[in-house]
């Protein structure tokens, strides 16, 4: 994820008591970046891939563990993983001939922060 994407998804300073959606209108740039990430999540295959990776033992999954779950070709699965990676939702690490994927929980937390109001005591 680029520094610009991280900046766009970061919560503005002083954000207390409500989500950014209800506190003030999102800027055009921020809404475009958020939409890109939510669009990546909006595909059933990608959402399932994200879930499979996140729930896999140790919090990471080899691409070899993912391809047999779907009735899709390897290149199609690779495309979906690329979309998730480019959206910043997962990271990939090559080990030998396989790539192992992990979910980026900090990005999921930022997405949640946009939608869910903070609870104040």
C-alpha positions in Angstrom: 0.0 0.0 0.0 1.3 3.4 -0.9 1.9 6.2 1.6 -0.9 8.1 -0.1 -3.4 5.2 0.4 -2.4 4.9 4.1 -2.8 8.7 4.5 -6.2 8.6 2.9 -7.4 5.7 5.0 -6.0 7.1 8.3 -8.5 8.6 10.7 -8.2 12.3 10.9 -6.8 13.8 14.1 -9.4 14.5 16.7 -11.9 11.9 15.5 -13.8 11.0 18.6 -17.4 9.8 19.1 -18.5 9.1 15.6 -17.4 7.6 12.3 -16.0 9.8 9.6 -19.1 9.1 7.5 -21.4 10.9 10.0 -19.0 13.4 11.3 -18.3 15.2 8.0 -18.6 14.4 4.3 -15.7 12.4 2.9 -13.4 14.2 0.4 -13.5 13.1 -3.2 -10.0 11.6 -2.9 -10.8 9.7 0.3 -14.1 8.4 -1.0 -12.4 7.2 -4.2 -9.7 5.3 -2.3 -12.2 3.8 0.1 -14.4 2.8 -2.8 -11.5 1.0 -4.4 -10.9 -1.1 -1.3 -14.6 -1.8 -0.7 -14.8 -2.7 -4.4 -12.1 -5.3 -3.9 -14.1 -6.7 -1.1 -17.4 -6.6 -3.1 -16.6 -9.6 -5.2 -17.7 -12.9 -3.7 -14.5 -14.8 -4.7 -12.3 -12.1 -3.3 -14.3 -11.9 -0.1 -14.1 -15.7 0.3 -10.3 -15.6 -0.5 -9.8 -13.0 2.2 -11.8 -15.1 4.7 -9.9 -18.3 3.8 -6.5 -16.5 4.3 -7.6 -14.9 7.6 -9.0 -18.1 9.0 -6.2 -20.4 7.9 -3.9 -21.9 10.5 -1.2 -19.4 11.5 -3.0 -16.5 9.8 -1.4 -17.2 6.4 -2.3 -19.4 3.5 -0.2 -20.7 0.6 -1.7 -20.1 -2.8 -1.6 -23.9 -3.2 -4.2 -24.0 -0.3 -6.5 -21.6 -2.1 -6.7 -22.7 -5.7 -8.4 -26.1 -5.0 -11.2 -24.5 -3.1 -12.7 -22.8 -6.2 -13.8 -24.1 -9.6 -11.7 -21.4 -11.2 -8.4 -21.5 -13.1 -5.1 -20.7 -11.4 -4.7 -17.5 -13.4 -8.2 -16.3 -12.3 -7.4 -17.0 -8.6 -4.1 -15.1 -9.1 -6.0 -12.2 -10.6 -8.3 -12.0 -7.6 -5.3 -12.2 -5.2 -3.6 -9.4 -7.1 -6.7 -7.2 -6.7 -6.7 -7.9 -2.9 -3.0 -7.2 -2.7 -3.2 -4.0 -4.8 -6.0 -2.8 -2.5 -3.7 -3.3 0.5 -5.9 -6.0 2.0 -3.3 -8.8 1.9 0.4 -9.2 1.6 2.3 -11.9 -0.2 5.7 -13.5 0.4 7.4 -15.9 -2.0 8.9 -19.0 -0.4 10.5 -21.2 -3.0 7.9 -21.8 -5.7 4.9 -20.8 -3.6 3.5 -17.5 -2.4 2.1 -17.2 1.1 -0.6 -14.6 1.8 -1.6 -12.8 5.0 -4.4 -10.4 5.8 -3.5 -6.9 6.8 -5.6 -6.5 10.0 -4.6 -2.8 10.4 -6.3 -2.0 7.0 -9.4 -3.9 8.0 -9.4 -1.8 11.2 -9.2 1.4 9.3 -12.1 0.3 7.1 -14.1 -0.5 10.2 -13.2 2.9 11.7 -14.8 4.6 8.7 -18.1 2.8 9.1 -18.5 2.0 12.8 -19.1 4.9 15.3 -16.8 4.9 18.3 -18.4 4.1 21.6 -17.7 6.8 24.2 -18.0 6.2 27.9 
